[in-house]
Amino acid sequence: MTTGLGEIGFLIQNAFLLISNCTGVPHIASATHTPSIIVSMDGEPHRWDPLDIQLHRTINWLAEADFEKVKITLYDLISKRNDLKRKKTVSPK
């Protein structure tokens, strides 16, 4: 069974966060405002740098192959996402 482009878009849009290599799916994450970590393995991380660095992060794996950096970036994005969620749910007095 193959997954179609629409199905991939639906899955990413409804995901909490995406961790991916530098393929097409980070562009879908950017379009759907799904936080993402892009692990650039092509030596050209600047090609994948998203405009919204608060929501999307690129890690240059060829320069720094470090799972700890991925973990720290993951925790940072989760923290920022939770902070944003809390701000949205606070009701005005």
N, CA, C and O atoms as CSV, one atom per row, in Angstrom:
chain,resi,resn,atom,element,x,y,z
A,1,MET,N,N,0.835,-1.168,0.000
A,1,MET,CA,C,0.000,0.000,0.000
A,1,MET,C,C,0.889,1.242,0.000
A,1,MET,O,O,1.870,1.306,0.741
A,2,THR,N,N,0.553,2.206,-0.811
A,2,THR,CA,C,1.307,3.455,-0.835
A,2,THR,C,C,0.479,4.572,-0.208
A,2,THR,O,O,-0.752,4.534,-0.187
A,3,THR,N,N,1.182,5.541,0.288
A,3,THR,CA,C,0.532,6.696,0.893
A,3,THR,C,C,0.543,7.827,-0.120
A,3,THR,O,O,1.601,8.195,-0.629
A,4,GLY,N,N,-0.613,8.373,-0.412
A,4,GLY,CA,C,-0.727,9.453,-1.377
A,4,GLY,C,C,-0.322,10.797,-0.777
A,4,GLY,O,O,-0.206,10.938,0.440
A,5,LEU,N,N,-0.110,11.776,-1.644
A,5,LEU,CA,C,0.308,13.104,-1.209
A,5,LEU,C,C,-0.722,13.740,-0.280
A,5,LEU,O,O,-0.356,14.365,0.716
A,6,GLY,N,N,-1.999,13.587,-0.597
A,6,GLY,CA,C,-3.046,14.138,0.274
A,6,GLY,C,C,-3.037,13.506,1.645
A,6,GLY,O,O,-3.240,14.185,2.652
A,7,GLU,N,N,-2.801,12.205,1.688
A,7,GLU,CA,C,-2.744,11.495,2.969
A,7,GLU,C,C,-1.526,11.942,3.783
A,7,GLU,O,O,-1.609,12.108,5.000
A,8,ILE,N,N,-0.406,12.132,3.101
A,8,ILE,CA,C,0.801,12.608,3.791
A,8,ILE,C,C,0.551,14.006,4.360
A,8,ILE,O,O,0.924,14.298,5.496
A,9,GLY,N,N,-0.080,14.859,3.564
A,9,GLY,CA,C,-0.403,16.201,4.028
A,9,GLY,C,C,-1.302,16.172,5.250
A,9,GLY,O,O,-1.090,16.923,6.203
A,10,PHE,N,N,-2.309,15.306,5.225
A,10,PHE,CA,C,-3.223,15.159,6.362
A,10,PHE,C,C,-2.470,14.696,7.606
A,10,PHE,O,O,-2.670,15.237,8.694
A,11,LEU,N,N,-1.606,13.697,7.447
A,11,LEU,CA,C,-0.848,13.168,8.584
A,11,LEU,C,C,0.065,14.226,9.187
A,11,LEU,O,O,0.135,14.367,10.408
A,12,ILE,N,N,0.763,14.966,8.337
A,12,ILE,CA,C,1.686,15.993,8.840
A,12,ILE,C,C,0.913,17.134,9.483
A,12,ILE,O,O,1.310,17.633,10.536
A,13,GLN,N,N,-0.179,17.549,8.868
A,13,GLN,CA,C,-0.982,18.637,9.417
A,13,GLN,C,C,-1.503,18.294,10.813
A,13,GLN,O,O,-1.635,19.176,11.661
A,14,ASN,N,N,-1.794,17.033,11.050
A,14,ASN,CA,C,-2.336,16.604,12.330
A,14,ASN,C,C,-1.282,16.058,13.292
A,14,ASN,O,O,-1.611,15.606,14.389
A,15,ALA,N,N,-0.020,16.102,12.880
A,15,ALA,CA,C,1.065,15.631,13.739
A,15,ALA,C,C,1.419,16.694,14.775
A,15,ALA,O,O,1.227,17.888,14.545
A,16,PHE,N,N,1.927,16.256,15.895
A,16,PHE,CA,C,2.399,17.186,16.920
A,16,PHE,C,C,3.683,17.858,16.453
A,16,PHE,O,O,3.894,19.046,16.697
A,17,LEU,N,N,4.549,17.086,15.774
A,17,LEU,CA,C,5.852,17.569,15.339
A,17,LEU,C,C,6.412,16.594,14.312
A,17,LEU,O,O,6.111,15.401,14.363
A,18,LEU,N,N,7.224,17.090,13.377
A,18,LEU,CA,C,7.838,16.244,12.354
A,18,LEU,C,C,9.356,16.283,12.493
A,18,LEU,O,O,9.945,17.357,12.619
A,19,ILE,N,N,9.982,15.118,12.470
A,19,ILE,CA,C,11.436,15.020,12.355
A,19,ILE,C,C,11.687,14.295,11.050
A,19,ILE,O,O,11.199,13.183,10.845
A,20,SER,N,N,12.458,14.931,10.157
A,20,SER,CA,C,12.618,14.392,8.811
A,20,SER,C,C,13.994,14.733,8.256
A,20,SER,O,O,14.676,15.640,8.734
A,21,ASN,N,N,14.376,13.985,7.243
A,21,ASN,CA,C,15.551,14.390,6.486
A,21,ASN,C,C,15.103,15.445,5.474
A,21,ASN,O,O,13.930,15.817,5.439
A,22,CYS,N,N,16.021,15.918,4.665
A,22,CYS,CA,C,15.717,17.019,3.747
A,22,CYS,C,C,15.082,16.485,2.457
A,22,CYS,O,O,15.742,16.316,1.432
A,23,THR,N,N,13.790,16.230,2.554
A,23,THR,CA,C,12.994,15.798,1.404
A,23,THR,C,C,11.810,16.747,1.276
A,23,THR,O,O,11.865,17.864,1.793
A,24,GLY,N,N,10.773,16.344,0.622
A,24,GLY,CA,C,9.618,17.213,0.417
A,24,GLY,C,C,8.743,17.424,1.630
A,24,GLY,O,O,8.055,18.440,1.722
A,25,VAL,N,N,8.750,16.483,2.569
A,25,VAL,CA,C,7.823,16.593,3.696
A,25,VAL,C,C,8.068,17.812,4.588
A,25,VAL,O,O,7.103,18.322,5.158
A,26,PRO,N,N,9.306,18.312,4.746
A,26,PRO,CA,C,9.445,19.543,5.525
A,26,PRO,C,C,8.688,20.729,4.917
A,26,PRO,O,O,8.234,21.616,5.639
A,27,HIS,N,N,8.557,20.738,3.603
A,27,HIS,CA,C,7.795,21.813,2.956
A,27,HIS,C,C,6.317,21.707,3.326
A,27,HIS,O,O,5.642,22.722,3.500
A,28,ILE,N,N,5.820,20.489,3.444
A,28,ILE,CA,C,4.427,20.287,3.860
A,28,ILE,C,C,4.270,20.738,5.313
A,28,ILE,O,O,3.272,21.367,5.661
A,29,ALA,N,N,5.243,20.421,6.156
A,29,ALA,CA,C,5.199,20.860,7.551
A,29,ALA,C,C,5.180,22.386,7.632
A,29,ALA,O,O,4.441,22.961,8.430
A,30,SER,N,N,5.979,23.023,6.817
A,30,SER,CA,C,6.004,24.483,6.796
A,30,SER,C,C,4.654,25.042,6.355
A,30,SER,O,O,4.147,25.993,6.949
A,31,ALA,N,N,4.081,24.456,5.323
A,31,ALA,CA,C,2.797,24.931,4.791
A,31,ALA,C,C,1.659,24.715,5.782
A,31,ALA,O,O,0.710,25.499,5.818
A,32,THR,N,N,1.747,23.663,6.579
A,32,THR,CA,C,0.667,23.345,7.523
A,32,THR,C,C,0.958,23.853,8.937
A,32,THR,O,O,0.179,23.610,9.859
A,33,HIS,N,N,2.072,24.554,9.105
A,33,HIS,CA,C,2.472,25.117,10.404
A,33,HIS,C,C,2.676,24.036,11.454
A,33,HIS,O,O,2.396,24.243,12.635
A,34,THR,N,N,3.165,22.886,11.015
A,34,THR,CA,C,3.513,21.805,11.932
A,34,THR,C,C,4.985,21.959,12.297
A,34,THR,O,O,5.830,21.955,11.402
A,35,PRO,N,N,5.321,22.094,13.570
A,35,PRO,CA,C,6.727,22.236,13.953
A,35,PRO,C,C,7.558,21.095,13.371
A,35,PRO,O,O,7.095,19.959,13.270
A,36,SER,N,N,8.805,21.423,12.986
A,36,SER,CA,C,9.631,20.379,12.375
A,36,SER,C,C,11.108,20.576,12.665
A,36,SER,O,O,11.593,21.684,12.893
A,37,ILE,N,N,11.797,19.445,12.643
A,37,ILE,CA,C,13.255,19.406,12.692
A,37,ILE,C,C,13.683,18.744,11.397
A,37,ILE,O,O,13.306,17.607,11.115
A,38,ILE,N,N,14.469,19.459,10.614
A,38,ILE,CA,C,14.953,18.935,9.341
A,38,ILE,C,C,16.420,18.558,9.527
A,38,ILE,O,O,17.245,19.414,9.847
A,39,VAL,N,N,16.743,17.296,9.330
A,39,VAL,CA,C,18.115,16.825,9.425
A,39,VAL,C,C,18.687,16.851,8.013
A,39,VAL,O,O,18.391,15.987,7.188
A,40,SER,N,N,19.509,17.860,7.755
A,40,SER,CA,C,20.085,18.043,6.423
A,40,SER,C,C,21.302,17.145,6.267
A,40,SER,O,O,22.282,17.263,7.002
A,41,MET,N,N,21.219,16.247,5.293
A,41,MET,CA,C,22.305,15.298,5.078
A,41,MET,C,C,22.944,15.483,3.705
A,41,MET,O,O,23.706,14.633,3.245
A,42,ASP,N,N,22.624,16.606,3.055
A,42,ASP,CA,C,23.139,16.819,1.704
A,42,ASP,C,C,24.263,17.849,1.644
A,42,ASP,O,O,24.764,18.156,0.562
A,43,GLY,N,N,24.664,18.387,2.799
A,43,GLY,CA,C,25.737,19.373,2.817
A,43,GLY,C,C,25.285,20.768,2.438
A,43,GLY,O,O,26.107,21.678,2.330
A,44,GLU,N,N,23.983,20.950,2.233
A,44,GLU,CA,C,23.455,22.264,1.872
A,44,GLU,C,C,22.274,22.633,2.776
A,44,GLU,O,O,21.155,22.803,2.293
A,45,PRO,N,N,22.516,22.755,4.078
A,45,PRO,CA,C,21.402,23.033,4.984
A,45,PRO,C,C,20.711,24.358,4.687
A,45,PRO,O,O,19.528,24.516,4.989
A,46,HIS,N,N,21.425,25.307,4.103
A,46,HIS,CA,C,20.821,26.602,3.776
A,46,HIS,C,C,19.661,26.455,2.782
A,46,HIS,O,O,18.771,27.304,2.732
A,47,ARG,N,N,19.677,25.376,1.996
A,47,ARG,CA,C,18.572,25.140,1.056
A,47,ARG,C,C,17.300,24.760,1.786
A,47,ARG,O,O,16.207,24.889,1.235
A,48,TRP,N,N,17.428,24.294,3.015
A,48,TRP,CA,C,16.272,23.791,3.753
A,48,TRP,C,C,15.875,24.689,4.910
A,48,TRP,O,O,14.880,24.430,5.586
A,49,ASP,N,N,16.650,25.749,5.143
A,49,ASP,CA,C,16.317,26.635,6.248
A,49,ASP,C,C,14.935,27.244,6.045
A,49,ASP,O,O,14.706,27.955,5.066
A,50,PRO,N,N,14.025,26.974,6.952
A,50,PRO,CA,C,12.679,27.538,6.845
A,50,PRO,C,C,12.677,29.013,7.229
A,50,PRO,O,O,13.591,29.496,7.897
A,51,LEU,N,N,11.651,29.710,6.804
A,51,LEU,CA,C,11.533,31.124,7.135
A,51,LEU,C,C,11.197,31.323,8.607
A,51,LEU,O,O,11.688,32.263,9.233
A,52,ASP,N,N,10.380,30.461,9.158
A,52,ASP,CA,C,9.953,30.574,10.551
A,52,ASP,C,C,10.842,29.697,11.430
A,52,ASP,O,O,10.546,28.520,11.636
A,53,ILE,N,N,11.922,30.264,11.944
A,53,ILE,CA,C,12.865,29.460,12.726
A,53,ILE,C,C,12.353,29.173,14.137
A,53,ILE,O,O,12.957,28.381,14.860
A,54,GLN,N,N,11.252,29.805,14.538
A,54,GLN,CA,C,10.648,29.467,15.820
A,54,GLN,C,C,9.908,28.138,15.730
A,54,GLN,O,O,9.786,27.414,16.718
A,55,LEU,N,N,9.414,27.825,14.525
A,55,LEU,CA,C,8.595,26.638,14.314
A,55,LEU,C,C,9.360,25.494,13.646
A,55,LEU,O,O,9.015,24.325,13.822
A,56,HIS,N,N,10.392,25.832,12.883
A,56,HIS,CA,C,11.145,24.837,12.112
A,56,HIS,C,C,12.642,25.040,12.328
A,56,HIS,O,O,13.133,26.169,12.334
A,57,ARG,N,N,13.350,23.945,12.503
A,57,ARG,CA,C,14.798,24.012,12.728
A,57,ARG,C,C,15.505,23.067,11.764
A,57,ARG,O,O,15.005,21.987,11.452
A,58,THR,N,N,16.672,23.491,11.301
A,58,THR,CA,C,17.490,22.654,10.425
A,58,THR,C,C,18.784,22.303,11.143
A,58,THR,O,O,19.432,23.171,11.729
A,59,ILE,N,N,19.155,21.036,11.096
A,59,ILE,CA,C,20.407,20.564,11.683
A,59,ILE,C,C,21.276,20.042,10.552
A,59,ILE,O,O,20.853,19.178,9.784
A,60,ASN,N,N,22.490,20.566,10.449
A,60,ASN,CA,C,23.441,20.135,9.423
A,60,ASN,C,C,24.166,18.888,9.932
A,60,ASN,O,O,25.134,18.984,10.686
A,61,TRP,N,N,23.687,17.728,9.512
A,61,TRP,CA,C,24.214,16.454,10.010
A,61,TRP,C,C,25.642,16.203,9.542
A,61,TRP,O,O,26.402,15.528,10.237
A,62,LEU,N,N,26.024,16.727,8.386
A,62,LEU,CA,C,27.392,16.520,7.903
A,62,LEU,C,C,28.402,17.300,8.742
A,62,LEU,O,O,29.547,16.871,8.890
A,63,ALA,N,N,27.992,18.427,9.284
A,63,ALA,CA,C,28.882,19.229,10.122
A,63,ALA,C,C,28.857,18.780,11.579
A,63,ALA,O,O,29.856,18.888,12.290
A,64,GLU,N,N,27.707,18.276,12.013
A,64,GLU,CA,C,27.553,17.915,13.413
A,64,GLU,C,C,26.553,16.764,13.554
A,64,GLU,O,O,25.363,16.990,13.776
A,65,ALA,N,N,27.043,15.542,13.425
A,65,ALA,CA,C,26.196,14.355,13.565
A,65,ALA,C,C,26.048,14.051,15.046
A,65,ALA,O,O,26.815,13.272,15.614
A,66,ASP,N,N,25.047,14.679,15.669
A,66,ASP,CA,C,24.908,14.621,17.116
A,66,ASP,C,C,23.441,14.420,17.499
A,66,ASP,O,O,22.626,15.333,17.364
A,67,PHE,N,N,23.116,13.225,17.975
A,67,PHE,CA,C,21.748,12.941,18.390
A,67,PHE,C,C,21.320,13.806,19.579
A,67,PHE,O,O,20.138,14.108,19.742
A,68,GLU,N,N,22.281,14.195,20.396
A,68,GLU,CA,C,21.965,15.061,21.541
A,68,GLU,C,C,21.428,16.411,21.050
A,68,GLU,O,O,20.513,16.970,21.655
A,69,LYS,N,N,21.987,16.928,19.967
A,69,LYS,CA,C,21.497,18.198,19.409
A,69,LYS,C,C,20.063,18.041,18.900
A,69,LYS,O,O,19.242,18.942,19.069
A,70,VAL,N,N,19.767,16.919,18.289
A,70,VAL,CA,C,18.396,16.657,17.834
A,70,VAL,C,C,17.468,16.608,19.041
A,70,VAL,O,O,16.378,17.179,19.005
A,71,LYS,N,N,17.882,15.941,20.098
A,71,LYS,CA,C,17.060,15.827,21.308
A,71,LYS,C,C,16.825,17.196,21.939
A,71,LYS,O,O,15.699,17.507,22.327
A,72,ILE,N,N,17.858,18.011,22.048
A,72,ILE,CA,C,17.723,19.347,22.634
A,72,ILE,C,C,16.795,20.208,21.782
A,72,ILE,O,O,15.953,20.931,22.312
A,73,THR,N,N,16.949,20.129,20.483
A,73,THR,CA,C,16.083,20.885,19.566
A,73,THR,C,C,14.642,20.412,19.701
A,73,THR,O,O,13.718,21.225,19.702
A,74,LEU,N,N,14.449,19.114,19.815
A,74,LEU,CA,C,13.114,18.545,20.002
A,74,LEU,C,C,12.473,19.089,21.277
A,74,LEU,O,O,11.327,19.537,21.251
A,75,TYR,N,N,13.198,19.053,22.384
A,75,TYR,CA,C,12.657,19.548,23.651
A,75,TYR,C,C,12.340,21.043,23.571
A,75,TYR,O,O,11.344,21.500,24.131
A,76,ASP,N,N,13.183,21.795,22.881
A,76,ASP,CA,C,12.944,23.231,22.734
A,76,ASP,C,C,11.655,23.497,21.938
A,76,ASP,O,O,10.845,24.339,22.325
A,77,LEU,N,N,11.478,22.783,20.839
A,77,LEU,CA,C,10.262,22.965,20.043
A,77,LEU,C,C,9.011,22.542,20.816
A,77,LEU,O,O,7.975,23.201,20.725
A,78,ILE,N,N,9.102,21.452,21.572
A,78,ILE,CA,C,7.965,21.009,22.378
A,78,ILE,C,C,7.624,22.070,23.426
A,78,ILE,O,O,6.453,22.378,23.648
A,79,SER,N,N,8.637,22.614,24.056
A,79,SER,CA,C,8.423,23.647,25.064
A,79,SER,C,C,7.764,24.884,24.451
A,79,SER,O,O,6.816,25.426,25.019
A,80,LYS,N,N,8.260,25.332,23.303
A,80,LYS,CA,C,7.678,26.500,22.635
A,80,LYS,C,C,6.241,26.228,22.204
A,80,LYS,O,O,5.379,27.100,22.310
A,81,ARG,N,N,5.989,25.024,21.723
A,81,ARG,CA,C,4.635,24.681,21.295
A,81,ARG,C,C,3.681,24.651,22.493
A,81,ARG,O,O,2.547,25.119,22.395
A,82,ASN,N,N,4.134,24.108,23.606
A,82,ASN,CA,C,3.298,24.072,24.804
A,82,ASN,C,C,3.040,25.479,25.340
A,82,ASN,O,O,1.935,25.779,25.794
A,83,ASP,N,N,4.062,26.346,25.288
A,83,ASP,CA,C,3.883,27.737,25.721
A,83,ASP,C,C,2.845,28.438,24.862
A,83,ASP,O,O,1.992,29.160,25.378
A,84,LEU,N,N,2.912,28.228,23.553
A,84,LEU,CA,C,1.960,28.845,22.630
A,84,LEU,C,C,0.543,28.338,22.896
A,84,LEU,O,O,-0.421,29.103,22.859
A,85,LYS,N,N,0.434,27.051,23.161
A,85,LYS,CA,C,-0.868,26.446,23.451
A,85,LYS,C,C,-1.473,27.060,24.722
A,85,LYS,O,O,-2.667,27.355,24.777
A,86,ARG,N,N,-0.622,27.244,25.741
A,86,ARG,CA,C,-1.100,27.838,26.996
A,86,ARG,C,C,-1.573,29.274,26.777
A,86,ARG,O,O,-2.577,29.684,27.358
A,87,LYS,N,N,-0.879,30.028,25.963
A,87,LYS,CA,C,-1.259,31.415,25.696
A,87,LYS,C,C,-2.603,31.480,24.979
A,87,LYS,O,O,-3.391,32.395,25.217
A,88,LYS,N,N,-2.865,30.520,24.109
A,88,LYS,CA,C,-4.117,30.508,23.368
A,88,LYS,C,C,-5.311,30.126,24.244
A,88,LYS,O,O,-6.442,30.528,23.970
A,89,THR,N,N,-5.055,29.354,25.291
A,89,THR,CA,C,-6.162,28.875,26.118
A,89,THR,C,C,-6.440,29.779,27.310
A,89,THR,O,O,-7.428,29.569,28.014
A,90,VAL,N,N,-5.603,30.771,27.555
A,90,VAL,CA,C,-5.838,31.701,28.654
A,90,VAL,C,C,-6.969,32.638,28.260
A,90,VAL,O,O,-6.903,33.305,27.228
A,91,SER,N,N,-7.999,32.684,29.084
A,91,SER,CA,C,-9.142,33.534,28.770
A,91,SER,C,C,-8.932,34.938,29.338
A,91,SER,O,O,-8.383,35.085,30.430
A,92,PRO,N,N,-9.361,35.964,28.613
A,92,PRO,CA,C,-9.201,37.331,29.113
A,92,PRO,C,C,-10.125,37.576,30.315
A,92,PRO,O,O,-11.203,36.988,30.407
A,93,LYS,N,N,-9.701,38.432,31.217
A,93,LYS,CA,C,-10.488,38.734,32.423
A,93,LYS,C,C,-11.365,39.939,32.199
A,93,LYS,O,O,-12.099,40.345,33.100
